[in-house]
Amino acid sequence: MSARTHDPSDQDWLDDPWTDAAEPRRRGKKKPVGRRQLAQMTADEDSDQDDVIRRLRDLGHVTEIIAELKSGKEATAYVARGPRGSVLVKLYRDLQARSFKDDSVYRAGQVIIKDRDRRAIEGRTRAGLEMLQHGWVAAEYAHLWELWQAGLPVPEPLVGPHPYDYTATYPAVLMRLIGTEDHVAPRLSDASLNPEQARSAWDQSLQGMAHLLRLGYAHGDYSTYNLLWQEDTVTIIDFPQLSTRQNPHFRDLLARDAQSLATSFRKHGIHADGQNVLRDVQRRALGPAPEPRLLLP
């Protein structure tokens, strides 16, 4: 997943790993594919994905697939139903079909103890790609849990918090659906906002970036393409590439996030300079943290 300043014609939101379940509402896009009963899934070209869905059912996480929300180069998103209500299932594609072209900037500063593992990852061998993919999925879950428990506006993860639980769902990530089964929350890039809503969304987006910074994170791809809009509330999505201050590129990633946010908000009538956005976010990060959420049994 490459962090960059997005152009509205650039790509759809699932061409990069994570992105939560927001239905893109762009001209010419089809509505989500209709209901697929688990019992009706057949051995076709998506048989590997169907096998994962069946495993999620056997584990008790999913009872019904409502719709295929979006299929991209990196993952397929399904609207599903489970014992705790509506679920967004983000199912990563086979590692050979995925792209890790620019992931090294996010992994910089991470320590890989075993030389053999490091060589496999750097050489992009099959074993190395598999390690990267496992790490990408696990990182999404781990970050979701940390941010959700810290009180940030992110989707609630529905498996975990122990890694033993969420590694069993690999290569899928399950979280609570933002919106409803019939009206999935759109990305801010696709939402139509009046001036008051635009100002509120902008303020919430700045505050969300500041909350991440307070915890020591740069998002890595922070723009209206990774922010959902539901009931006048911004929800942040897409977390596997989060970088910490140990990353030597941390300041560059943070500055790029500020510029991407400023650029992507122009369609909503908000015009800001990336440097000023960065200073505002740094100032906000010194303020109070959100109220932590309690993890109920």
DRENGU-755563 format. One record per residue: residue in three letters; x, y, z negated of N, C-alpha, C in turn. Coordinates in steps of 0.2 Angstrom, whole numbers, plus 5000, padded with zeros to 4 digits. Layout:
AlaXYZXYZXYZ
...
//
This chain:
Met500449945000500050005000500450065000
Ser500350105005500750165005500450225002
Ala500750264998500450324996500550385001
Arg500050415002500150475007499550525007
Thr499650575010499050625011498650595016
His497950585015497550545019497250595024
Asp497050575030496650605035496050565035
Pro495450605036494850575036494750515041
Ser495150525047495050475052495650415051
Asp495950415046496550375045496350305044
Gln496050285039495850215038495350205033
Asp495050145033494550135028494850115022
Trp494450115016494750115010494950055007
Leu494849995011495049935009495649905013
Asp495949955017496549935021497149935016
Asp497049965010497549965005497249924999
Pro497749884995497449854989497349904984
Trp496949884980496349914977496049974980
Thr495549954979495050004979494549964977
Asp494150004973493549974970492949964975
Ala492449954972491849944976491450004978
Ala491750044982491350094984491150084992
Glu490550094994490350075001490550145005
Pro490950135010491150185014490550215018
Arg490350275018489750295021489950345027
Arg490250315032490550355038490050335044
Arg490050385049489650375055489850305058
Gly489350275060489450215064489650145060
Lys489650155053489850105049489150065047
Lys489249995047488649955046488549955038
Lys487949935037487749925030488049855027
Pro488149845021488349785019488049725021
Val488449675023488149615026487649585020
Gly487149555023486649525018486849475014
Arg486349445010486449405005486749335007
Arg487249315004487549245005487549204999
Gln487049154999486949114993487649074993
Leu487849054987488449014986488348954989
Ala487748924989487748854991487748854999
Gln487648915002487648915009488348925012
Met488848945008489448955011489748895014
Thr490048905021490248845025490948855026
Ala491248795028491948795030492048825037
Asp492148895037492348925043492948965042
Glu493049015046493749055046493849085039
Asp493249095035493349125028493349065023
Ser493449005025493448955020493848965014
Asp494448995015494849005009494549055004
Gln494249105007493949155003493249114999
Asp492949075003492349045000492548994995
Asp493148964995493448924990493548964984
Val493849024984493949064979493249084975
Ile492749104979492149124977491849064973
Arg491849004976491648944972491948934965
Arg492648944965493048934959492748994954
Leu492649054956492349104952491649084949
Arg491349044953490649024950490748964945
Asp491248924947491348864942491648894936
Leu492048944936492248974930491749014926
Gly491149024929490649064926490649134926
His491049164931491049234932490549264937
Val490349214942489949244947489349184948
Thr488749214949488149164950487949174957
Glu487949234960487749244966488049294970
Ile488149284976488449344981487949374984
Ile487849444983487349484985487449504992
Ala488049534993488249555000489049565001
Glu489249555007489949575008489949645009
Leu490349685005490249755005490749785011
Lys491349755011491849785015492449735016
Ser492649725023493149685024493749725027
Gly494349725024494849765027495449715028
Lys496049745030496649715031496949685025
Glu496849715019497149695013496649645009
Ala496049665009495549625004494849635007
Thr494449585004493749595006493349604999
Ala492849654999492449664993491749634994
Tyr491549604989490949574988490549604983
Val489849624984489449634978489149574976
Ala489249564970488949494967488549504960
Arg488349454958487949454952488249404947
Gly488349414941488649374936488249374929
Pro488449334924488149334918488049404914
Arg488449454916488449514913488249574918
Gly487849554923487549604928487949604935
Ser487949664938488149674944488949674944
Val489249644949489949634949490249654956
Leu490849684956491249694962491849644962
Val491849604967492349554968492849584973
Lys493449594972493949614976494349554978
Leu494349524984494649464985495249484990
Tyr495849474988496449494992496549434997
Arg496749455003496849405008497449365007
Asp497549315011498149275011498749315011
Leu499249295008499849345007500149355014
Gln500149305019500349315025500049365030
Ala499449385028499049435031499049495028
Arg499449505023499449565019500149605021
Ser500149665019500649705021500949735014
Phe501649725013501949755007502549805010
Lys502349835015502949875019503249925014
Asp502849965010503150015007503050004999
Asp503049944997502949934990503549944986
Ser504149944989504749954985504750014981
Val504450074984504550134980504150124973
Tyr503650084973503250074967503650024962
Arg503949984965504349934961504949954958
Ala505250014961505850034958505850044951
Gly506450024948506450024940506249964937
Gln505849924940505649864937506249814937
Val506249774932506849724931506549654932
Ile506949624937506849554939507349514936
Ile507249474931507749444927508149384932
Lys507749344935508049294939508349314946
Asp508949304947509249324953508949294959
Arg508749224958508349194964507749224966
Asp507349244960506649284962506849344965
Arg507349384963507449444966507649444973
Arg508049394975508249374982507649364986
Ala507249324983506649294987506149354989
Ile506049404984505649464985505949514990
Glu506649524989506949564994507049535001
Gly507049475001507149445008506449425011
Arg505849445007505249435010505049365012
Thr505349315008505249245009504549225007
Arg504249175009503549155007503549155000
Ala504049124996503949124989504049194986
Gly504449234989504449304987503849344988
Leu503449334994502849364995502349344990
Glu502349274989501849254984501949284977
Met502549294975502749324969502449394969
Leu502549434974502349494975501549504974
Gln501249454978500449454978500249434971
His500549384967500249374961500349434956
Gly500949464957501149524953500649584954
Trp500449594961499949644963499349634959
Val499049574960498349554957498449564949
Ala498949534946498949544939499049614936
Ala499449654940499549724938498849764939
Glu498449744944497749774944497349764938
Tyr497349704936496949684930497249714924
Ala497949714923498249744917498149814916
His498249854922498149924922497349944921
Leu496949904924496249914922496049914915
Trp496349854912496149844905496449904901
Glu497049924902497349974898497050044899
Leu496850054905496550124906495850124903
Trp495450064904494750064902494750074894
Gln495150034891495150034884495450104881
Ala495850134885496050204883495550254884
Gly494950244887494450284888494350324895
Leu494850304899494850334906494250314910
Pro494050354915493450344919493650294925
Val493650234923493850174928493350124927
Pro493350074932492850024932493049974926
Glu492549944923492649904917492849834920
Pro493449804918493649744921493249694917
Leu493049634921492549584918492949524917
Val493549514918493949454916494549474912
Gly494749444906495249464902495049484895
Pro495449514891496049554893496649504893
His496649444891497249404891497349384898
Pro498049384900498249364906498049294908
Tyr498049254903497849184905497149174908
Asp496649224906496049224909496049254916
Tyr496349304917496249334924496749304929
Thr497249274927497649234932497249184935
Ala496749154931496349104934495949124939
Thr495749184940495349214946495749234952
Tyr496449224952496849244957496649204964
Pro496549244970496849314971496249364971
Ala495749354966495249404966495249444959
Val495049504960494949544954494249564953
Leu493949554947493249564946493149624941
Met492749664943492549724938491849744939
Arg491549784935490849804935490749854941
Leu490249834944490049874950489849944948
Ile490149994952489950064951489450084956
Gly488850104953488250114957487750054956
Thr487350044961486849984960487049934966
Glu486649884966486749834971486549864978
Asp486049904978485749934984486050004986
His486350034981486750094982487350104978
Val487850074982488550074979488850144979
Ala489150154974489450224973489950244979
Pro489850294983490350314988490950344985
Arg491450344990492050374988491950454989
Leu492350494985492250564985492350594993
Ser492850554996492950575003492350565008
Asp491850525006491250515010490650545007
Ala490650575001490150604997489950675000
Ser489350695000489150765001488950794995
Leu489350854994489350884987489150964989
Asn488750984984488551054984489151094981
Pro489251154981489751194978489851174971
Glu489351174967489351164960489651094959
Gln489351044962489650974962490350964964
Ala490551004969491251004971491751034966
Arg491551084962491951114957491951064951
Ser491451024949491450984944491850924946
Ala491750894952492150834954492950854954
Trp493050914956493750934956494050944949
Asp493650964944493950974937494050904935
Gln493550854936493550794933494150754936
Ser494350764943494850734946495550754943
Leu495550824942496250844939496250814932
Gln495750814928495750784921495950714921
Gly495650674926495850604927496650594928
Met496850634933497650634934498050644928
Ala497750694924498150714918498050664913
His497550624912497450574908497950514909
Leu498050504916498550454918499250474916
Leu499350534917500050564916500150564908
Arg499650574904499750574897499950504895
Leu499750454898499950384897500550364900
Gly500850404904501550394907501450364914
Tyr500950374918500850344924500750394930
Ala501050384935500850414942500450364946
His499850384948499350344952499750314958
Gly500050354962500350324968499950334974
Asp499250344974498850354979498250394977
Tyr498350454974497750484971497450534975
Ser496850524978496550574982495750554982
Thr495350584986494650574986494550504989
Tyr495050474992494950404995494950354989
Asn495150374983495250324978494850354972
Leu494350394973493950424968493250414970
Leu492850384966492150364967491650424964
Trp491050434967490650484965489950454963
Gln489750454957489150424955488850464949
Glu488150484951487850524945488250584943
Asp488550614948488950674946489550664942
Thr489850594942490350574938490950544943
Val491550564942492050534945492350474942
Thr492450424946492750364943493450344947
Ile493950334944494650324947494650254949
Ile494950234955495050164957495750154960
Asp495850094961496550074964497150084960
Phe497350024956497850034951498449984952
Pro498449944956499049894956499749934957
Gln499749984960500350024962500550074957
Leu500250084951500350134946501150124944
Ser501450184944502150184942502250224935
Thr502750204932502950234925503550274926
Arg503650304920504250354920504950314922
Gln504950254921505550214922505750214930
Asn505250224934505350224941505650294943
Pro506250284946506650344948506250384953
His505750364956505350404961504750434957
Phe504750424951504050444947503850524949
Arg504350564948504250634949503950654957
Asp504250614961504050624968503350594969
Leu503250534966502550504967502050554964
Leu502150584958501750624954501550684959
Ala502150714962502050774966501650754972
Arg501750694975501350674981500650664979
Asp500450644973499750634971499450704971
Ala499750754968499450814967499350844974
Gln499850834979499650864986499150824989
Ser499150764988498550724991497950744989
Leu497850754982497250774979497050844982
Ala497450884982497350954985497050954992
Thr497450914996497250905003496650875005
Ser496450825001495850785002495250825000
Phe495350864995494750904993494550964997
Arg494950975002494751035007494151025010
Lys493950965012493250955015492650975010
His492850985004492251004999492351074997
Gly492751115001492751185000493251204994
Ile493651154992494151174987494851184990
His495151234989495751254992496251264987
Ala496751224986497251224981497951204983
Asp498451234980499151214982499351154978
Gly499751114981499951054978500451064971
Gln500851114972501251134966500851164961
Asn500351204962499951234957499551174954
Val499251124958498951064955499351034950
Leu499951024952500450984948500551014941
Arg500651084941500751124935500051114931
Asp499551124934498851114930498851044927
Val498950994931498950924928499450914922
Gln500050944923500550934917500250974911
Arg499951034912499651074907499151034903
Arg498651004907498050964905498350904901
Ala498850874903499150814900499350824893
Leu499450894891499650904884499050914879
Gly498450914882497850914879497650854875
Pro496950854873496750794869496650734874
Ala496650674871496550614875495850594875
Pro495550554879494850534879494750484873
Glu494150484871494050434865494150364868
Pro494550324864494650254866493950214866
Arg493950164870493350114870493550054866
Leu492950034862493049974858492949914862
Leu493349864861493349804865492849754861
Leu492249744863491749704859491949634861
Pro491749584856491849514857491349484862
//
